[in-house]
Amino acid sequence: MVSASILLQNGLLATFTDKDAPTSIPKAYRADILIEGDTITSVVAKPESIEVTKDALVIDCTNKWIAPGFIDTHRHVWMSIVSGHEDWTLTEYLAKQAWTTASFVNADDVYVGQLAGCLQALHGGTTTVLDHFHCANSASHIDNAIQATVESGIRSMFCLAQGSPPTSIDPIQFANGTEITQMQEARLQSLASANSGKLTPDGRVTLGLAYDALGINPSKDKRIIGLARSLNIKPITFHDVGGPQTAGPMFKNKITQWKEVGLLGGDIVVSHANSLLHPERNEKEWDWMREVGAGIASTPEDELGMGHGQPVLFEAIRRDVNAGLGIDCTSVVSSDMFPAMRVALANERGRIHKALAPVAPKTAPYHSATVFRAATLGGALATQTSDILGTIEHGKRADIVIYDALGIVYHATAADVEWVFVNGEAVKKEGKLIRKQWDDVVGEFRARMDGIRKKVAELDLEERYTILQKGMGWNVTEEYDGCRNK
């Protein structure tokens, strides 16, 4: 649904501006917002003062909130097609999903999962995703994912991953690795060369790079990252977890590795970055991140639940490092950003309460506005897109959400999201998706999800997990009695 001009009238505007400090609490106010084409052309704190032509779409926002769309800085969108991972640890996920289930997902499954995942995000008010696409098992997988993304209407930084599923787990082998990664590199280059990294004419979908292979082949590292930067492929993102275990086998000073080979830059988004709070961390990594302007994608729901480590969002804010929020995997956690904001804030408040005990803080540590900023402007800063996204200000892209709720952070759900605009186009109207309707997708979505589940049911996932525990040196236990509160 596209109109030449759209007037959002008499709404309660909740937005940060580029000048507001991360922990400031901007005052909401009544405003009219004019959208012309894909751009916000006027924000006036005097309702009903903007005149428009008769063919303009005028939306009465009385008693409604108007806010920037959420920017999800780390999501595997295609993973809406797999399910049942909400009670898994990180090592379980690697063994049972990344190195097992993903191998059974074909290109048609990816199309449906990608489309459903984009619609889930839009339904909840997320207008932009940094999509770490790591199911690039064939050229068709890649093309189908891009097609579904474009059709959905979402704004996406489609970050194409390098890597392949294992062909054997005992021993662990990647026999097809060279062939698949060569295909991925060729596809990366051809996609980027077509239109300077734009995957749609309007730039709503752009090409990025997901690169978790640093250090395996140093000459390839420099070639791939150099290629990406020469072709305007951005952002470049990678996972950095490590878990809370002091000597966990997954812990590495990854940011240090990128710095030492001269590849850490402002186009980098570090997903999770839990190593920055690890007991064996390199404190200099914080300074390096800040100096180059690199970003962090914090996904507190699954970081806490799966054992990635402590979320770093608030420490990043204290150290003036760009950081946003994300979902990660909808097979594990929620599909919208409201729980991410709440979990991030509750976890940090709980940490501070514990640290201060037996003294109590006079007021609640941090404000809900801080996580609202992280989900909007923080995401734009982390992905180097704050010149066009993250706030409702004159000249920025019209990625806007209208809520019918008492509040946003603690009192809204996806059901309260009435309108969603991406690039000036209404993709959700009066509570219903309109560019692509959920009812047209959900039947095949469920059928393909069931099909994948049946294929995986033929395997003994617990046996595969046990084999990989031994082969990868994961130190796990089922003894939790020592973890009781004392």
TORPA-540763 format. One line per field, with one value per residue (C-alpha): residue number from 0; x, y, z. Coordinates in Angstrom, 2 decimals. Example, Ala and Ser with C-alpha at 12.3 -4.5 7.8 and 13.67 -1.06 7.14 Angstrom:
<rs>
seq = [0_1] .
X = [12.30_13.67] .
Y = [-4.50_-1.06] .
Z = [7.80_7.14] .
</rs>
This chain:
<rs>
seq = [0_1_2_3_4_5_6_7_8_9_10_11_12_13_14_15_16_17_18_19_20_21_22_23_24_25_26_27_28_29_30_31_32_33_34_35_36_37_38_39_40_41_42_43_44_45_46_47_48_49_50_51_52_53_54_55_56_57_58_59_60_61_62_63_64_65_66_67_68_69_70_71_72_73_74_75_76_77_78_79_80_81_82_83_84_85_86_87_88_89_90_91_92_93_94_95_96_97_98_99_100_101_102_103_104_105_106_107_108_109_110_111_112_113_114_115_116_117_118_119_120_121_122_123_124_125_126_127_128_129_130_131_132_133_134_135_136_137_138_139_140_141_142_143_144_145_146_147_148_149_150_151_152_153_154_155_156_157_158_159_160_161_162_163_164_165_166_167_168_169_170_171_172_173_174_175_176_177_178_179_180_181_182_183_184_185_186_187_188_189_190_191_192_193_194_195_196_197_198_199_200_201_202_203_204_205_206_207_208_209_210_211_212_213_214_215_216_217_218_219_220_221_222_223_224_225_226_227_228_229_230_231_232_233_234_235_236_237_238_239_240_241_242_243_244_245_246_247_248_249_250_251_252_253_254_255_256_257_258_259_260_261_262_263_264_265_266_267_268_269_270_271_272_273_274_275_276_277_278_279_280_281_282_283_284_285_286_287_288_289_290_291_292_293_294_295_296_297_298_299_300_301_302_303_304_305_306_307_308_309_310_311_312_313_314_315_316_317_318_319_320_321_322_323_324_325_326_327_328_329_330_331_332_333_334_335_336_337_338_339_340_341_342_343_344_345_346_347_348_349_350_351_352_353_354_355_356_357_358_359_360_361_362_363_364_365_366_367_368_369_370_371_372_373_374_375_376_377_378_379_380_381_382_383_384_385_386_387_388_389_390_391_392_393_394_395_396_397_398_399_400_401_402_403_404_405_406_407_408_409_410_411_412_413_414_415_416_417_418_419_420_421_422_423_424_425_426_427_428_429_430_431_432_433_434_435_436_437_438_439_440_441_442_443_444_445_446_447_448_449_450_451_452_453_454_455_456_457_458_459_460_461_462_463_464_465_466_467_468_469_470_471_472_473_474_475_476_477_478_479_480_481_482_483_484_485] .
X = [0.00_1.78_0.43_2.06_1.90_0.82_-0.04_0.10_-2.00_-2.11_-0.08_2.08_5.59_8.19_11.62_15.18_17.10_20.67_21.61_20.14_22.48_22.05_20.61_18.56_14.77_13.28_9.80_7.01_4.84_1.85_2.90_1.97_4.37_4.31_5.66_6.33_7.54_10.03_11.02_9.87_9.53_7.96_7.64_5.52_4.70_1.46_-1.19_-3.44_-1.21_0.09_-2.00_-2.04_-3.73_-7.02_-5.35_-3.12_-3.68_-4.50_-4.37_-5.89_-3.38_-5.24_-4.50_-1.89_1.89_4.07_7.61_10.51_10.46_12.63_16.04_16.94_20.74_21.02_18.46_18.60_15.35_15.09_14.97_11.27_10.85_12.48_11.08_11.35_14.69_13.47_14.91_18.29_21.69_24.15_26.01_22.74_21.84_25.15_24.88_21.18_20.37_23.39_25.19_22.13_18.72_20.03_21.22_17.61_16.30_15.92_15.69_11.87_11.83_14.13_11.80_8.82_10.81_12.39_9.05_7.37_10.29_10.14_6.37_6.79_9.25_7.01_3.96_5.83_6.98_10.48_11.12_14.82_16.76_20.42_19.87_22.77_21.85_23.69_21.62_23.43_23.76_23.23_22.75_19.01_18.94_20.49_18.27_15.09_15.97_16.56_13.35_11.26_12.93_12.17_8.58_7.91_8.59_10.99_14.22_17.08_20.84_21.10_24.43_25.44_27.43_30.49_30.34_28.80_27.15_29.31_29.26_30.32_30.31_32.39_34.93_33.78_34.35_33.25_33.92_31.83_33.22_35.48_32.85_30.12_32.23_33.50_29.88_29.08_32.02_31.03_27.42_28.55_30.58_27.88_25.16_27.29_28.55_25.05_24.14_26.79_25.39_21.73_19.45_16.42_16.36_15.22_17.99_15.53_17.39_21.18_23.95_26.17_28.62_28.50_32.00_32.70_35.69_38.45_41.77_41.12_42.66_44.37_44.83_41.15_40.18_41.86_40.55_36.91_36.85_38.72_36.25_33.32_34.70_35.64_32.07_30.25_29.08_28.16_27.81_30.23_29.12_30.38_29.41_31.36_30.08_32.26_29.90_30.39_32.83_36.34_38.07_35.20_36.40_34.27_35.91_38.27_39.30_37.72_37.79_41.52_41.93_40.21_42.30_45.61_45.06_44.03_40.40_38.48_36.56_33.49_31.48_31.77_28.81_29.82_26.89_26.56_30.13_29.78_33.53_33.83_32.60_34.49_36.98_39.78_38.73_41.12_40.09_41.64_38.87_36.43_38.73_39.31_35.56_34.92_37.83_36.74_32.99_32.16_28.80_27.44_24.24_23.00_20.35_19.68_16.86_18.89_22.27_21.01_18.96_21.42_24.67_26.30_27.34_26.15_24.54_26.89_24.38_24.62_28.37_28.63_26.46_28.66_31.78_30.30_30.40_27.57_25.11_21.65_19.29_18.28_16.26_18.71_16.61_12.80_13.05_14.50_12.93_10.28_9.81_9.44_11.61_9.45_10.81_14.37_13.99_12.39_14.88_17.84_16.57_15.43_18.74_20.77_18.58_18.84_22.62_22.81_20.43_22.61_25.81_24.42_22.91_22.21_21.83_18.89_19.01_16.90_15.36_15.24_18.61_18.28_15.05_12.89_13.78_17.35_16.31_13.82_16.75_18.81_16.01_15.77_18.58_21.06_20.53_21.03_24.28_25.53_24.87_26.14_22.69_21.77_21.94_18.68_17.20_16.54_14.65_11.67_13.30_13.13_14.97_15.09_13.45_9.83_10.16_7.44_5.15_1.81_0.76_-2.58_-1.20_-0.63_3.12_5.72_8.51_6.49_2.90_2.84_2.81_2.73_-1.08_-0.89_1.04_-1.62_0.36_3.85_5.51_8.75_10.30_7.01_4.99_2.30_2.98_0.63_-2.68_-5.12_-3.56_-3.23_-0.31_-1.27_1.70_1.89_-0.91_-0.15_-3.14_-1.63_1.63_0.81_-0.55_2.61_4.72_3.29_3.45_7.13_7.93_6.31_8.22_11.56_10.59_9.76_13.11_15.01_12.95_14.68_17.95_19.03_19.76_20.94_23.49_24.76_25.00_27.04_29.40_29.96_30.46_33.40_34.69_34.56_35.70_32.56_32.53_28.90_27.13_23.66_24.44_22.76_22.36_25.30_23.53_20.82_20.35_22.14] .
Y = [0.00_3.12_6.68_9.79_11.39_10.15_12.28_10.75_13.14_13.94_10.95_10.70_10.67_8.50_8.86_9.66_12.07_11.81_14.38_12.53_10.72_6.92_7.12_10.28_10.17_12.19_13.52_12.18_14.83_15.21_15.63_15.38_13.50_13.92_11.17_11.91_9.00_7.07_10.02_11.85_15.44_17.11_16.54_19.26_19.53_21.29_18.73_19.35_22.13_20.35_20.76_18.00_17.40_15.51_12.36_12.06_9.27_10.82_8.55_9.76_8.78_10.25_8.12_6.19_6.04_6.82_5.42_4.38_0.79_-1.62_-2.50_-6.13_-6.32_-10.12_-12.59_-15.85_-15.14_-18.47_-20.34_-19.67_-22.93_-25.04_-25.32_-26.83_-25.37_-23.24_-25.61_-26.19_-25.02_-23.52_-26.82_-28.66_-26.11_-26.60_-30.39_-30.82_-27.80_-26.16_-29.45_-31.67_-30.15_-27.42_-30.12_-31.25_-27.78_-27.47_-24.30_-24.33_-24.67_-21.66_-19.54_-20.27_-19.93_-16.69_-15.19_-16.28_-14.96_-11.55_-11.37_-12.29_-9.42_-6.91_-7.99_-7.08_-3.67_-4.63_-2.78_-3.60_-6.83_-7.65_-11.14_-13.54_-16.05_-19.26_-21.76_-20.96_-24.61_-23.92_-21.02_-21.78_-21.50_-18.04_-16.85_-18.08_-16.34_-13.06_-13.43_-14.01_-11.09_-8.73_-9.91_-9.37_-5.63_-5.60_-3.63_-6.09_-6.18_-9.65_-10.96_-14.00_-16.50_-18.52_-22.13_-25.56_-28.28_-31.25_-34.40_-36.50_-36.00_-39.02_-37.80_-34.24_-33.59_-30.99_-32.83_-30.40_-27.33_-26.10_-26.53_-24.79_-21.88_-21.29_-21.10_-18.69_-16.46_-16.40_-15.62_-12.86_-11.24_-11.53_-10.14_-7.21_-6.36_-6.01_-2.78_-1.80_-4.08_-3.15_-6.15_-3.95_-0.75_1.32_-0.04_-1.55_-4.88_-4.67_-7.23_-7.85_-10.55_-13.03_-14.36_-16.78_-18.43_-15.97_-17.69_-20.95_-19.62_-16.22_-15.53_-16.25_-14.02_-11.00_-11.83_-12.19_-9.19_-7.11_-8.14_-7.20_-3.78_-3.07_-3.88_-1.93_-5.13_-4.13_-4.73_-7.56_-9.62_-12.56_-14.52_-14.06_-16.05_-18.14_-18.86_-18.11_-21.02_-19.70_-22.19_-23.10_-24.48_-21.96_-18.94_-17.01_-13.37_-12.98_-9.19_-9.38_-11.78_-9.35_-6.48_-8.34_-9.15_-5.56_-6.34_-4.74_-1.75_0.42_-1.86_-4.75_-5.89_-8.39_-10.66_-11.28_-10.19_-12.03_-12.55_-8.90_-9.91_-13.22_-13.69_-14.12_-11.16_-8.68_-5.29_-3.52_-4.92_-2.37_0.47_-0.96_-1.33_2.25_3.68_2.16_2.60_-1.11_-2.29_-4.98_-6.99_-8.12_-10.87_-11.23_-13.80_-16.62_-15.45_-15.99_-19.10_-20.99_-20.15_-17.68_-15.55_-12.36_-9.79_-6.88_-4.19_-2.01_-2.34_-1.23_1.79_2.66_2.39_4.37_1.44_1.24_-1.53_-2.64_-5.49_-8.57_-11.79_-14.36_-17.51_-17.59_-21.36_-20.56_-17.28_-14.70_-13.32_-9.68_-7.17_-6.53_-9.47_-8.61_-5.11_-6.39_-9.20_-6.89_-4.32_-6.83_-8.70_-5.54_-4.27_-7.65_-7.62_-4.16_-5.08_-8.08_-6.03_-3.35_-5.72_-5.25_-1.60_-0.89_1.58_4.70_4.38_1.58_1.26_2.50_3.49_1.66_4.43_3.08_-0.25_1.46_3.44_0.24_-1.31_1.70_4.26_1.91_-0.60_2.08_3.21_-0.37_-1.02_2.38_3.36_6.16_8.71_7.30_5.06_4.78_7.99_9.97_13.12_15.23_13.62_10.07_7.06_6.55_3.33_4.01_2.05_3.11_1.45_1.26_0.53_2.14_2.07_0.41_-1.33_-2.99_-2.66_-3.46_-6.72_-7.46_-7.41_-3.71_-2.82_-1.27_0.18_-0.53_1.56_0.57_3.06_4.93_1.85_0.49_-3.23_-3.61_-1.77_-1.69_-4.77_-6.92_-7.54_-6.37_-6.69_-10.40_-11.81_-14.40_-16.55_-17.01_-18.31_-20.21_-23.40_-24.20_-22.89_-25.48_-28.27_-27.65_-27.34_-30.73_-32.19_-31.12_-32.44_-35.86_-36.09_-35.21_-37.68_-40.52_-39.58_-40.11_-36.50_-37.42_-39.82_-37.16_-34.71_-37.19_-37.83_-34.12_-33.47_-35.85_-34.81_-31.07_-31.28_-29.67_-29.84_-30.46_-31.84_-32.86_-32.22_-28.97_-29.53_-27.28_-24.38_-23.97_-20.60_-20.45] .
Z = [0.00_-1.26_-1.15_-2.58_0.86_4.28_7.29_10.76_12.77_16.49_17.69_20.80_19.36_21.11_19.55_20.39_18.21_17.03_19.70_22.70_25.09_25.43_28.96_28.48_28.75_25.88_26.51_24.31_22.71_20.40_16.81_13.16_10.88_7.11_4.87_1.21_-0.86_1.27_3.47_6.58_5.39_8.41_12.16_13.78_17.49_16.66_15.74_12.75_11.43_8.31_5.18_2.59_-0.74_-1.02_-2.30_0.77_3.27_6.65_9.71_12.97_15.67_18.63_21.71_19.71_19.91_16.91_17.07_14.86_13.65_15.59_14.16_14.87_14.70_14.69_13.40_11.45_9.61_7.79_11.11_11.58_9.61_12.35_15.85_19.29_20.36_23.27_25.90_24.26_25.37_22.90_22.52_21.91_19.25_17.46_17.53_16.81_14.63_12.99_12.28_11.77_11.04_8.72_6.32_5.76_4.87_1.09_-0.99_-1.03_2.75_2.96_0.83_3.08_6.30_5.16_4.14_7.38_9.42_7.74_8.29_11.96_12.34_10.57_12.57_15.77_14.56_13.41_10.16_9.72_10.25_10.03_8.69_9.28_6.57_7.38_5.39_2.14_1.16_-2.56_-4.94_-4.87_-1.08_-1.38_-4.23_-2.55_0.69_-1.12_-3.13_0.00_1.79_-1.09_-1.37_2.32_2.19_5.15_5.19_5.37_5.55_4.04_5.33_3.31_5.36_4.40_5.55_5.01_7.10_8.11_5.99_9.00_12.75_13.74_12.95_12.24_8.53_5.96_2.71_0.66_2.37_-0.42_-3.14_-1.13_0.07_-3.47_-4.62_-1.79_-2.68_-6.35_-5.46_-3.12_-5.86_-8.53_-6.26_-5.14_-8.61_-10.05_-8.21_-5.64_-2.96_-3.49_-3.90_-4.64_-6.71_-3.71_-1.47_0.97_0.80_0.73_0.74_3.75_4.78_7.68_8.32_11.17_9.51_10.44_11.15_9.28_6.06_6.55_2.85_2.22_5.15_3.59_0.13_1.21_3.56_0.99_-1.70_0.51_1.27_-2.35_-3.46_-0.71_1.01_4.55_7.37_8.04_11.01_13.05_16.16_19.38_22.36_24.68_27.53_31.20_31.70_32.37_30.07_27.78_24.43_22.52_24.14_21.92_21.89_18.46_18.41_19.14_16.22_13.85_15.18_14.86_11.17_10.44_9.56_12.47_11.13_11.54_9.23_11.72_13.85_16.54_17.37_21.12_22.04_25.37_25.40_26.41_29.88_30.03_32.90_30.34_28.19_26.61_28.03_25.05_22.84_24.24_23.22_19.76_19.18_20.23_18.23_14.90_15.52_15.31_16.65_18.95_18.51_21.93_22.06_25.79_25.67_24.19_25.53_29.06_28.34_26.15_27.90_25.53_28.50_30.16_27.83_27.20_26.16_29.25_29.59_25.96_26.77_29.75_27.57_24.65_22.23_19.68_20.57_19.52_20.32_18.38_18.47_17.03_16.44_16.57_17.02_20.45_21.60_20.75_17.25_18.30_20.15_23.21_25.25_24.18_25.65_28.85_29.45_28.82_31.31_33.95_33.82_34.25_37.08_38.81_38.45_40.02_42.85_43.69_43.53_45.88_48.46_51.30_50.23_47.92_45.01_45.55_42.08_39.53_37.80_34.23_32.49_29.99_27.53_27.44_25.97_23.64_22.28_21.93_19.87_17.57_17.33_19.01_16.23_13.60_15.20_15.52_11.81_10.61_9.28_11.70_8.88_7.51_10.25_13.98_14.74_13.49_12.19_9.05_6.15_7.49_5.87_6.81_8.83_11.37_13.70_15.20_18.49_20.25_23.72_27.12_26.53_24.33_26.25_29.01_27.85_24.14_22.20_18.49_18.74_19.67_16.51_14.28_11.37_10.08_7.38_5.68_3.28_3.28_2.33_4.64_5.13_8.10_8.28_11.18_12.74_9.60_7.27_3.80_1.44_2.18_4.32_6.99_6.01_2.55_4.02_7.20_5.57_3.61_6.47_8.86_6.29_5.55_9.23_9.80_6.86_8.30_11.71_10.26_8.46_11.61_13.68_11.81_13.52_17.11_18.06_21.55_20.12_17.73_20.62_22.67_19.75_19.20_22.92_22.86_19.45_20.15_23.77_25.18_28.97_29.96_33.01_34.17_37.83_38.88_42.65_43.43_41.72_44.38_46.01_49.33] .
</rs>
